[in-house]
Amino acid sequence: MKWYTEQWSDNCKFSIGYNEEIHSEQSPFQKIDFYKSEEFGTFFTLDGLMMVNEKDEFVYHDMITHPAFATNPDIKKVLIIGGGDGGTAREVLRYESVEKVVMVEIDELVFRLSQKYLPITAAGVEEDPRMEMIFDDGLAYVQNAADQSFDLILVDSTDPISVGEGLFTTAFYKECYRVLNEKGILINQHESPYFAEYAENMRKAHKKIKGIFPIASVYQFHMPTYPSGHWLFGFASKALHPIKDIQVDAWDKFGLKTKYYNTDLHVGAFALPTFVKESLDRDE
Amino acid sequence: MKWYTEQWSDNCKFSIGYNEEIHSEQSPFQKIDFYKSEEFGTFFTLDGLMMVNEKDEFVYHDMITHPAFATNPDIKKVLIIGGGDGGTAREVLRYESVEKVVMVEIDELVFRLSQKYLPITAAGVEEDPRMEMIFDDGLAYVQNAADQSFDLILVDSTDPISVGEGLFTTAFYKECYRVLNEKGILINQHESPYFAEYAENMRKAHKKIKGIFPIASVYQFHMPTYPSGHWLFGFASKALHPIKDIQVDAWDKFGLKTKYYNTDLHVGAFALPTFVKESLDRDE
């Protein structure tokens, strides 16, 4: 057995035993590595950071997708920025009421390799007639998109380094605001409160988003293969509140079986530990 | 820098860089190692498993202590089983309304070394006039304790191996039931749902406890230095429900500043992911 090791901070690391590296390639944007392991099944990393694995991808993809649909069950037009593994699109496409999904992924190779090696997230996505796949820069896409053209934007990005950097900027969040309609919701990958570097990213993102959207919350979930296992998404919107406006019965009527998400957990996920609330509220 | 490494499963490990090992000793019960690190401050392990560190001990000690007090603010007599680092006693003693705390720790050396190296959890505990410290077996203690003599039992144990094993037995939980009074609450270290070995312990503990207590719930929290970071406590009681009977105003009146716990999070922590609920409900 060989070991894939990720530094979670300068003094902390996480390692996964794998049987074989099944693909390694430098795309124009990043280094992509796919591995096969006993504990986590197939997984891949971008620039040496864990993105998706078969064991806990359901946590991330449930949590990026379903809270928005339980808050607004009428969502019809969805924009996914990033999400190259296909898992976010897979979850969105489970809603038969969704009419249109635009997925803008900068790195086509991530999606093609996921189709080949990670069917659990990528299979069937491209074939769905409601999908429009665009392999281009997400920031450029929203800059050119029409006003109020989406009900929901899901930012399924890497950390704010290299290709993910533009997706953590005020300019990007402002464009998201503009292209969302009056009930629009923005969900974004919001980093983590535990290790200093990630917490800094978390604070910066929240500060920017709450300066633009009238409603800006953060919710948490357990993602064991991400640094510290304590991970966050941002929920920002023009009008709908993730707790006050939750439509439990309407969501239950979708009849979706989920492995992580449920509407009790939805409410619970917005109840943050005191140190996280204080960190988000701190002005710096 | 040297590395302390813990296997989280056969194919997964977690490593902490440390500057020096400050103490290593085999007690009659277990191997005790204290380390000093940049990221986590001072930490110690028992038989090679992370117990307590300065960075996130507040998560564990908040969550083992405060949910019970918010459910029954009249708690006066508390029994702590284990908890040799002193952190659980420290949190309990913050309630001035508490009259008596009995702490039964099998391994006196853990407490003595914590007094020396980990004042953040152990300082001041033994000196509090409400404390009775007993260095003996927890199961034997409850077997000899009088009926209905405690309002709250906190089982702050290791995993169900070596010295912790007896604290995961039906015999032990039955004795806990007997020595709790009619509003009595039992909180126990309830393992984790993610890695198979821990999930098995979680299921077994829940099955035993729900066979004895009319109310038996499980709640979750983010504990990054424990395997998977997804950790659980059990809440069992004779009469009080952790959500329906929560007394938010009464708890707020205690005026305790906490870094992890708050009463919103209390409610949220009982909202478990679907896979955890299903795992707990499974009969096997």
Interface residues (C-beta under 8 A of the other chain):
Chain A: M1 W3 S9 D10 N11 C12 K13 F14 S15 I16 G17 Y18 S37 E38 E39 F40 D56 F58 V59 Y194 F195 Q220 H222 P224 S228 G229 H230 T258 K259 Y260 Y261 N262 D264 L265 H266 V267 G268 A269 F270 A271 L272 P273 T274 F275 K277
Chain B: M1 W3 S9 D10 N11 C12 K13 F14 S15 I16 G17 Y18 S37 E38 E39 F40 D56 F58 V59 Y194 F195 Q220 H222 P224 S228 G229 H230 T258 K259 Y260 Y261 N262 D264 L265 H266 V267 G268 A269 F270 A271 L272 P273 T274 F275 K277
